[in-house]
Amino acid sequence: MIKAKMGTTLILGLSDENLRRLKNDEPIKFNMKEVGFGDIDVFIFNGKDEQSMKQMMNKSIHPYKTIIKDDNAPHN
């Protein structure tokens, strides 16, 4: 994975290997401090659809401390 910063823009480059891992339910996690932003963890993952991604998040991320925004939901 390539991580870079240009002004206030975070740039991520995912290799074919990164995409293979994402498709195998192996999320990518890093901290924004690595590229000069604040102390914020980034968690990148992949799923077949929004429902499967929500299920994965409920297994991987603390559901009571996470705000989930679904762009396809009528009311978030």
N, CA, C and O atoms as CSV, one atom per row, in Angstrom:
chain,resi,resn,atom,element,x,y,z
A,1,MET,N,N,0.841,-1.171,0.000
A,1,MET,CA,C,0.000,0.000,0.000
A,1,MET,C,C,0.886,1.233,0.000
A,1,MET,O,O,1.885,1.302,0.716
A,2,ILE,N,N,0.506,2.195,-0.807
A,2,ILE,CA,C,1.175,3.493,-0.825
A,2,ILE,C,C,0.288,4.459,-0.054
A,2,ILE,O,O,-0.914,4.542,-0.307
A,3,LYS,N,N,0.882,5.189,0.889
A,3,LYS,CA,C,0.158,6.225,1.643
A,3,LYS,C,C,0.889,7.531,1.425
A,3,LYS,O,O,2.109,7.595,1.576
A,4,ALA,N,N,0.160,8.566,1.074
A,4,ALA,CA,C,0.780,9.871,0.849
A,4,ALA,C,C,-0.198,10.961,1.251
A,4,ALA,O,O,-1.394,10.721,1.409
A,5,LYS,N,N,0.338,12.167,1.413
A,5,LYS,CA,C,-0.466,13.332,1.788
A,5,LYS,C,C,-0.128,14.460,0.828
A,5,LYS,O,O,1.041,14.713,0.534
A,6,MET,N,N,-1.180,15.144,0.337
A,6,MET,CA,C,-0.992,16.336,-0.480
A,6,MET,C,C,-1.941,17.395,0.079
A,6,MET,O,O,-3.142,17.365,-0.190
A,7,GLY,N,N,-1.396,18.331,0.857
A,7,GLY,CA,C,-2.246,19.306,1.539
A,7,GLY,C,C,-3.121,18.598,2.551
A,7,GLY,O,O,-2.613,17.955,3.469
A,8,THR,N,N,-4.436,18.709,2.396
A,8,THR,CA,C,-5.369,18.030,3.303
A,8,THR,C,C,-5.943,16.768,2.665
A,8,THR,O,O,-6.940,16.228,3.144
A,9,THR,N,N,-5.318,16.297,1.587
A,9,THR,CA,C,-5.808,15.112,0.888
A,9,THR,C,C,-4.970,13.897,1.235
A,9,THR,O,O,-3.744,13.939,1.143
A,10,LEU,N,N,-5.623,12.813,1.633
A,10,LEU,CA,C,-4.967,11.546,1.870
A,10,LEU,C,C,-5.026,10.745,0.572
A,10,LEU,O,O,-6.088,10.625,-0.039
A,11,ILE,N,N,-3.892,10.203,0.153
A,11,ILE,CA,C,-3.810,9.420,-1.079
A,11,ILE,C,C,-3.439,7.988,-0.698
A,11,ILE,O,O,-2.432,7.758,-0.030
A,12,LEU,N,N,-4.257,7.031,-1.127
A,12,LEU,CA,C,-3.994,5.622,-0.866
A,12,LEU,C,C,-3.856,4.895,-2.187
A,12,LEU,O,O,-4.693,5.051,-3.076
A,13,GLY,N,N,-2.818,4.112,-2.319
A,13,GLY,CA,C,-2.645,3.271,-3.496
A,13,GLY,C,C,-2.670,1.822,-3.073
A,13,GLY,O,O,-1.819,1.391,-2.295
A,14,LEU,N,N,-3.634,1.056,-3.571
A,14,LEU,CA,C,-3.785,-0.340,-3.192
A,14,LEU,C,C,-3.244,-1.238,-4.296
A,14,LEU,O,O,-3.658,-1.138,-5.451
A,15,SER,N,N,-2.317,-2.117,-3.930
A,15,SER,CA,C,-1.748,-3.061,-4.891
A,15,SER,C,C,-2.730,-4.204,-5.125
A,15,SER,O,O,-3.720,-4.343,-4.407
A,16,ASP,N,N,-2.446,-5.016,-6.133
A,16,ASP,CA,C,-3.262,-6.211,-6.369
A,16,ASP,C,C,-3.260,-7.112,-5.139
A,16,ASP,O,O,-4.275,-7.725,-4.810
A,17,GLU,N,N,-2.104,-7.191,-4.457
A,17,GLU,CA,C,-2.021,-7.994,-3.232
A,17,GLU,C,C,-2.932,-7.417,-2.150
A,17,GLU,O,O,-3.605,-8.175,-1.451
A,18,ASN,N,N,-2.968,-6.089,-1.998
A,18,ASN,CA,C,-3.884,-5.468,-1.036
A,18,ASN,C,C,-5.326,-5.837,-1.362
A,18,ASN,O,O,-6.098,-6.177,-0.465
A,19,LEU,N,N,-5.691,-5.772,-2.634
A,19,LEU,CA,C,-7.062,-6.092,-3.047
A,19,LEU,C,C,-7.381,-7.566,-2.796
A,19,LEU,O,O,-8.494,-7.899,-2.387
A,20,ARG,N,N,-6.407,-8.449,-3.038
A,20,ARG,CA,C,-6.615,-9.871,-2.756
A,20,ARG,C,C,-6.896,-10.078,-1.278
A,20,ARG,O,O,-7.795,-10.836,-0.913
A,21,ARG,N,N,-6.126,-9.402,-0.421
A,21,ARG,CA,C,-6.329,-9.534,1.023
A,21,ARG,C,C,-7.689,-8.983,1.434
A,21,ARG,O,O,-8.381,-9.583,2.257
A,22,LEU,N,N,-8.073,-7.848,0.868
A,22,LEU,CA,C,-9.385,-7.288,1.187
A,22,LEU,C,C,-10.502,-8.256,0.809
A,22,LEU,O,O,-11.463,-8.429,1.559
A,23,LYS,N,N,-10.373,-8.882,-0.353
A,23,LYS,CA,C,-11.390,-9.837,-0.804
A,23,LYS,C,C,-11.421,-11.083,0.068
A,23,LYS,O,O,-12.426,-11.795,0.085
A,24,ASN,N,N,-10.340,-11.361,0.792
A,24,ASN,CA,C,-10.275,-12.500,1.702
A,24,ASN,C,C,-10.577,-12.090,3.139
A,24,ASN,O,O,-10.157,-12.757,4.085
A,25,ASP,N,N,-11.308,-10.987,3.296
A,25,ASP,CA,C,-11.723,-10.487,4.621
A,25,ASP,C,C,-10.543,-10.168,5.526
A,25,ASP,O,O,-10.617,-10.372,6.737
A,26,GLU,N,N,-9.442,-9.664,4.941
A,26,GLU,CA,C,-8.280,-9.223,5.704
A,26,GLU,C,C,-8.196,-7.704,5.576
A,26,GLU,O,O,-7.594,-7.201,4.627
A,27,PRO,N,N,-8.792,-6.965,6.516
A,27,PRO,CA,C,-8.794,-5.500,6.403
A,27,PRO,C,C,-7.390,-4.907,6.526
A,27,PRO,O,O,-6.470,-5.535,7.050
A,28,ILE,N,N,-7.263,-3.699,6.034
A,28,ILE,CA,C,-6.027,-2.930,6.118
A,28,ILE,C,C,-6.250,-1.856,7.175
A,28,ILE,O,O,-7.260,-1.153,7.148
A,29,LYS,N,N,-5.317,-1.732,8.096
A,29,LYS,CA,C,-5.453,-0.724,9.150
A,29,LYS,C,C,-4.133,0.015,9.294
A,29,LYS,O,O,-3.065,-0.598,9.303
A,30,PHE,N,N,-4.213,1.352,9.408
A,30,PHE,CA,C,-3.030,2.166,9.667
A,30,PHE,C,C,-3.470,3.427,10.384
A,30,PHE,O,O,-4.663,3.721,10.461
A,31,ASN,N,N,-2.506,4.174,10.912
A,31,ASN,CA,C,-2.807,5.402,11.628
A,31,ASN,C,C,-2.424,6.594,10.764
A,31,ASN,O,O,-1.376,6.596,10.119
A,32,MET,N,N,-3.280,7.601,10.756
A,32,MET,CA,C,-3.075,8.790,9.933
A,32,MET,C,C,-1.796,9.546,10.300
A,32,MET,O,O,-1.273,10.296,9.476
A,33,LYS,N,N,-1.281,9.363,11.527
A,33,LYS,CA,C,-0.046,10.031,11.923
A,33,LYS,C,C,1.116,9.613,11.028
A,33,LYS,O,O,2.088,10.354,10.877
A,34,GLU,N,N,1.011,8.407,10.426
A,34,GLU,CA,C,2.074,7.924,9.546
A,34,GLU,C,C,2.304,8.845,8.352
A,34,GLU,O,O,3.401,8.875,7.793
A,35,VAL,N,N,1.270,9.602,7.956
A,35,VAL,CA,C,1.398,10.483,6.787
A,35,VAL,C,C,1.165,11.949,7.145
A,35,VAL,O,O,0.900,12.766,6.263
A,36,GLY,N,N,1.262,12.289,8.435
A,36,GLY,CA,C,1.222,13.688,8.827
A,36,GLY,C,C,-0.131,14.251,9.204
A,36,GLY,O,O,-0.248,15.459,9.411
A,37,PHE,N,N,-1.171,13.410,9.301
A,37,PHE,CA,C,-2.469,13.879,9.790
A,37,PHE,C,C,-2.540,13.638,11.291
A,37,PHE,O,O,-1.544,13.245,11.897
A,38,GLY,N,N,-3.682,13.862,11.891
A,38,GLY,CA,C,-3.865,13.635,13.326
A,38,GLY,C,C,-3.861,12.154,13.676
A,38,GLY,O,O,-3.726,11.295,12.805
A,39,ASP,N,N,-4.011,11.874,14.962
A,39,ASP,CA,C,-3.991,10.509,15.492
A,39,ASP,C,C,-5.354,9.854,15.245
A,39,ASP,O,O,-6.197,9.786,16.140
A,40,ILE,N,N,-5.550,9.373,14.013
A,40,ILE,CA,C,-6.812,8.744,13.614
A,40,ILE,C,C,-6.473,7.426,12.931
A,40,ILE,O,O,-5.672,7.398,11.996
A,41,ASP,N,N,-7.087,6.320,13.398
A,41,ASP,CA,C,-6.897,5.033,12.745
A,41,ASP,C,C,-7.797,4.937,11.524
A,41,ASP,O,O,-8.939,5.396,11.551
A,42,VAL,N,N,-7.281,4.340,10.452
A,42,VAL,CA,C,-8.038,4.105,9.223
A,42,VAL,C,C,-8.179,2.596,9.062
A,42,VAL,O,O,-7.206,1.856,9.208
A,43,PHE,N,N,-9.393,2.146,8.762
A,43,PHE,CA,C,-9.714,0.724,8.619
A,43,PHE,C,C,-10.364,0.553,7.254
A,43,PHE,O,O,-11.475,1.036,7.035
A,44,ILE,N,N,-9.688,-0.129,6.333
A,44,ILE,CA,C,-10.184,-0.314,4.972
A,44,ILE,C,C,-10.556,-1.777,4.793
A,44,ILE,O,O,-9.769,-2.668,5.112
A,45,PHE,N,N,-11.773,-2.026,4.276
A,45,PHE,CA,C,-12.201,-3.396,4.070
A,45,PHE,C,C,-13.067,-3.485,2.829
A,45,PHE,O,O,-13.420,-2.468,2.231
A,46,ASN,N,N,-13.407,-4.704,2.446
A,46,ASN,CA,C,-14.163,-4.964,1.235
A,46,ASN,C,C,-15.275,-5.954,1.536
A,46,ASN,O,O,-15.127,-6.818,2.400
A,47,GLY,N,N,-16.382,-5.828,0.828
A,47,GLY,CA,C,-17.468,-6.786,0.957
A,47,GLY,C,C,-18.277,-6.837,-0.321
A,47,GLY,O,O,-18.216,-5.929,-1.150
A,48,LYS,N,N,-19.034,-7.907,-0.470
A,48,LYS,CA,C,-19.843,-8.115,-1.667
A,48,LYS,C,C,-20.874,-7.011,-1.845
A,48,LYS,O,O,-21.110,-6.545,-2.960
A,49,ASP,N,N,-21.486,-6.594,-0.743
A,49,ASP,CA,C,-22.499,-5.538,-0.773
A,49,ASP,C,C,-22.541,-4.878,0.595
A,49,ASP,O,O,-21.820,-5.283,1.507
A,50,GLU,N,N,-23.393,-3.852,0.743
A,50,GLU,CA,C,-23.451,-3.093,1.989
A,50,GLU,C,C,-23.861,-3.962,3.168
A,50,GLU,O,O,-23.338,-3.795,4.270
A,51,GLN,N,N,-24.797,-4.893,2.950
A,51,GLN,CA,C,-25.255,-5.755,4.044
A,51,GLN,C,C,-24.120,-6.640,4.558
A,51,GLN,O,O,-23.939,-6.776,5.768
A,52,SER,N,N,-23.365,-7.234,3.654
A,52,SER,CA,C,-22.252,-8.084,4.092
A,52,SER,C,C,-21.173,-7.256,4.785
A,52,SER,O,O,-20.521,-7.735,5.713
A,53,MET,N,N,-20.980,-6.001,4.331
A,53,MET,CA,C,-19.989,-5.144,4.984
A,53,MET,C,C,-20.450,-4.765,6.391
A,53,MET,O,O,-19.625,-4.694,7.302
A,54,LYS,N,N,-21.735,-4.521,6.588
A,54,LYS,CA,C,-22.241,-4.221,7.934
A,54,LYS,C,C,-22.022,-5.413,8.853
A,54,LYS,O,O,-21.631,-5.241,10.008
A,55,GLN,N,N,-22.270,-6.620,8.354
A,55,GLN,CA,C,-22.057,-7.823,9.163
A,55,GLN,C,C,-20.588,-7.968,9.526
A,55,GLN,O,O,-20.260,-8.324,10.658
A,56,MET,N,N,-19.699,-7.696,8.572
A,56,MET,CA,C,-18.269,-7.777,8.832
A,56,MET,C,C,-17.858,-6.743,9.879
A,56,MET,O,O,-17.059,-7.038,10.767
A,57,MET,N,N,-18.402,-5.543,9.772
A,57,MET,CA,C,-18.063,-4.501,10.742
A,57,MET,C,C,-18.515,-4.890,12.138
A,57,MET,O,O,-17.807,-4.637,13.113
A,58,ASN,N,N,-19.679,-5.500,12.244
A,58,ASN,CA,C,-20.173,-5.908,13.560
A,58,ASN,C,C,-19.273,-6.952,14.193
A,58,ASN,O,O,-19.218,-7.057,15.418
A,59,LYS,N,N,-18.556,-7.738,13.371
A,59,LYS,CA,C,-17.611,-8.731,13.896
A,59,LYS,C,C,-16.249,-8.104,14.186
A,59,LYS,O,O,-15.564,-8.529,15.116
A,60,SER,N,N,-15.849,-7.104,13.407
A,60,SER,CA,C,-14.485,-6.581,13.472
A,60,SER,C,C,-14.329,-5.321,14.304
A,60,SER,O,O,-13.255,-5.062,14.847
A,61,ILE,N,N,-15.394,-4.537,14.408
A,61,ILE,CA,C,-15.313,-3.225,15.046
A,61,ILE,C,C,-16.331,-3.165,16.168
A,61,ILE,O,O,-17.421,-3.725,16.055
A,62,HIS,N,N,-15.980,-2.486,17.250
A,62,HIS,CA,C,-16.890,-2.363,18.389
A,62,HIS,C,C,-18.171,-1.646,17.952
A,62,HIS,O,O,-18.126,-0.462,17.618
A,63,PRO,N,N,-19.319,-2.349,17.948
A,63,PRO,CA,C,-20.548,-1.756,17.403
A,63,PRO,C,C,-21.093,-0.581,18.208
A,63,PRO,O,O,-21.835,0.233,17.658
A,64,TYR,N,N,-20.752,-0.463,19.488
A,64,TYR,CA,C,-21.296,0.626,20.300
A,64,TYR,C,C,-20.455,1.894,20.238
A,64,TYR,O,O,-20.878,2.946,20.718
A,65,LYS,N,N,-19.272,1.799,19.651
A,65,LYS,CA,C,-18.396,2.961,19.561
A,65,LYS,C,C,-18.214,3.419,18.118
A,65,LYS,O,O,-17.408,4.311,17.852
A,66,THR,N,N,-18.951,2.823,17.182
A,66,THR,CA,C,-18.752,3.093,15.767
A,66,THR,C,C,-19.997,3.710,15.154
A,66,THR,O,O,-21.101,3.193,15.325
A,67,ILE,N,N,-19.822,4.806,14.447
A,67,ILE,CA,C,-20.903,5.426,13.696
A,67,ILE,C,C,-20.801,4.899,12.270
A,67,ILE,O,O,-19.781,5.086,11.606
A,68,ILE,N,N,-21.855,4.243,11.803
A,68,ILE,CA,C,-21.851,3.657,10.469
A,68,ILE,C,C,-22.723,4.496,9.563
A,68,ILE,O,O,-23.895,4.725,9.860
A,69,LYS,N,N,-22.158,4.958,8.456
A,69,LYS,CA,C,-22.918,5.739,7.462
A,69,LYS,C,C,-23.021,4.904,6.210
A,69,LYS,O,O,-22.010,4.528,5.617
A,70,ASP,N,N,-24.229,4.616,5.811
A,70,ASP,CA,C,-24.489,3.850,4.592
A,70,ASP,C,C,-25.046,4.814,3.568
A,70,ASP,O,O,-26.163,5.307,3.728
A,71,ASP,N,N,-24.287,5.096,2.513
A,71,ASP,CA,C,-24.719,6.059,1.504
A,71,ASP,C,C,-26.010,5.652,0.798
A,71,ASP,O,O,-26.687,6.496,0.212
A,72,ASN,N,N,-26.359,4.354,0.850
A,72,ASN,CA,C,-27.562,3.895,0.178
A,72,ASN,C,C,-28.782,3.895,1.095
A,72,ASN,O,O,-29.900,3.658,0.637
A,73,ALA,N,N,-28.577,4.158,2.380
A,73,ALA,CA,C,-29.711,4.168,3.314
A,73,ALA,C,C,-30.442,5.508,3.241
A,73,ALA,O,O,-29.805,6.553,3.111
A,74,PRO,N,N,-31.772,5.485,3.322
A,74,PRO,CA,C,-32.518,6.750,3.214
A,74,PRO,C,C,-32.300,7.687,4.392
A,74,PRO,O,O,-32.330,8.905,4.221
A,75,HIS,N,N,-32.083,7.142,5.580
A,75,HIS,CA,C,-31.884,7.971,6.776
A,75,HIS,C,C,-30.706,7.420,7.572
A,75,HIS,O,O,-30.766,6.305,8.090
A,76,ASN,N,N,-29.646,8.197,7.666
A,76,ASN,CA,C,-28.468,7.766,8.426
A,76,ASN,C,C,-28.398,8.516,9.725
A,76,ASN,O,O,-27.477,8.300,10.514
